């Protein structure tokens, strides 16, 4: 989870998605630099015991010099109604 990331991004190699002709490629900026991504709606996204239906994620190479499968951004955190307890290092 990344509260500083506005959007949720999945590693294309992990989800096995490839861009289709109607997908629009966009660029995002972050600490890792510029990333080229495309958006897809997933029927179901789940994390632990939280699930969201018809949720849009960005898909990209996520080549940041370390292995990362996904970043759950603030859009996911807000849509799921998660509460982050920084004192206890827990998410509810």
Buried (B, 14 or more C-beta within 10 A) or exposed (E): BBEEBEBBBBBBEEBEBEBEEEBEEEEBEBEBEEBEBBBBEBEEBEBEEBEBEEBBBBBBEBEEEEEBEBBBBBBBBEBBEBEEEEEEEEBE
